[in-house]
Amino acid sequence: MKLTIWIDDWQIQCCGQSFAPGDVVSWTLLEVDPEDYADVVGSDRADEIDFREEHHGQEEGHAPTLVEVLSIAEVHCRYEVAPGATNKVNQPVPGTTVLVPVKEADGCAETRPDVSFAGYLVTARRTTDGPKGTAACGR
């Protein structure tokens, strides 16, 4: 069974380890509400997201899960203060998503015009095998 996992840009930039398709990684996966990602990735893609990866503070009752990475896409979108907002906080602008398939996720995305790097969408499958070179992310 394939899983779609969201990884925030700051999670991997802070202290995450790079990974690539074919790697087996150990991640703490937390279930998500797809609506939380609709503005960033679009409604259709958000509905596909099963989990988010979390490695800043282990969530009680959530043991790390071994998954094999199948594919990775960088997610870029535009951010701006919503019209009429009083808090002046930049928010994702719906409909501005750019997905870029990549061969490695290392937190360093190539700059793209008019959009900012937001994170990764990772397609993976659960596994019990940890082959040589297992990337133990999220410990």
Secondary structure, DSSP 8 states (H G I E B T S, - for coil): -EEEEEEEHHHHHHH---B-TT-EEEE-EEE--GGGGHHHH-HHHHTT--EEE--SS--TT---EEEEEEEEEEEEE-EEE-TT-SS--EEE-TT--EEEEES-B-S----BTTBEEEEEEEEEEE-S---TT-B-TT-
